[in-house]
Amino acid sequence: MVARTFSVAFEGVEARRVEVQCAIAPGLPSFTIVGLPDKAVTEARERVRAALASMQIALPSKKLVINLSPADLPKAGSHFDLPIALAILAATGLIPEEQAEKTLSLGELALDGSLVAVNGALPAALKAAELDCVLACPEGCSAEAAWVGATPVYGAKTLAHLLRHFTGDRPLHAAEPGEVSMPEHRKDMRDVKGQEKAKRAMEIAAAGAHHLFLVGTPGSGKSMLAARLPSILPPLSAQEALETSIIHSLAGLLSEGGISRARPFREPHHTASMAAIVGGGRGAQPGEISLAHNGVLFLDELPEFPRAVLETLRQPVENGEVMVARANAHMRYPARFMLVAAANPCKCGYLPDPARACAKVPLCGEDYLGRISGPLMDRFDLRLEVPPVQFMDLDLPPSGDSSAVIAARVAEARRLQTVRLEGTGMRTNAEIEGKMLEETATPDAEGRTLLTMAAEKLGLTARGYHRVMRVARTIADLAGETNVRRPHVAEALSYRVVSNTLN
């Protein structure tokens, strides 16, 4: 007799169905798991044996074989403990087989039979809904899984509770979704003294999801500005929140089953490895660029990052996704993020100040920022020099618009983009390309003349030319204007025309 239940194996953000089969046959007592399991799955034998023993249930003195189908799909993780235990309970007749076959489950078993929360409950619930199954999981991740809403989710503290549920002795109540937390920002743009042009660049970048590069002397406020970028970004939409939460669920970053509408803000240190930034390691896990999906990836001290790491950003920045290819795993993760970077103009940091600069000026600046390749630099929509703040400015009261006021303008610009791009698969001006770019971002006659002259004089690449058009479209949206005009193009070009160090 073969009993069946279901679980999932994760390939990137996709949960693939795994049929867990249990066969009990005459022969010497044994417990074998087949189907390309990893070490954690193989060790499930002892955890399941101990958990059943804690419930006064002994394994049959026969040959017991667990098959994880499809057999050529690698199975990794401790979340297979629960489906293996349920398959055994169904095979021994302790729970109805028809209920086991309508259940998709995941969860780790402790030796006393309690269920331990695992990563990936949210994508598993999506797969359960697709297969028209109910989801059984530990209570600790049931609120997260219940967000799908298309299938019942039953969270249990112990395996015994699930056994009583399946036998009808003490049915469990379907789990309720966790709380939705809205963004709460304690940092305000008004905290930044001066730097009005930089604040304007931050607003444009937030409105169109454009990539931004800030260069300035130490203490000029680059990191302070970047830290306040989340305060002017609009909350995640329902679709974006689901996309982001799936990735965070796989990485174990969802807190207490709740889903946040705040956009991710990731700021890895410059000592981070390539696997940490792009993804990889054991099981090809998502990296920082995927954890920042629909949010911001802030790289402070950009030239200090290893050159190989920086070059891996070029393709995700352009395509919005990354393929993590390893010898035994090929995972595709979404990676559509705003890249915000900051750097000093040179190693000592005081290139513009003759009184404080080192003796290697100006070669030190060329060598330092030369660590950033031309193709990567060309992918920044806005490039801005942040001058040092004067001491007298620090004594002035807060000035300029607050984050709430700027966020309202950004939200309105994003709304215009959503209406304009509806049905195209694109969400922001930074993603516009091809025919859509020509239709929506081509400037008027005066603006086109200015753009053509600037492209010839500055030697803009085709990518740079199109990025100026996108930024100009965003500036027009912030102004509430339908057409892109010469002033919008002029302002967009001002964020490409900077010192020779950045060209």
Summary of the structure (lengths in Angstrom):
residues: 503
radius of gyration: 27.4
end to end distance: 71.6
largest distance: 88.2
contacts: 1726
relative contact order: 0.10
helix: 42%
strand: 19%
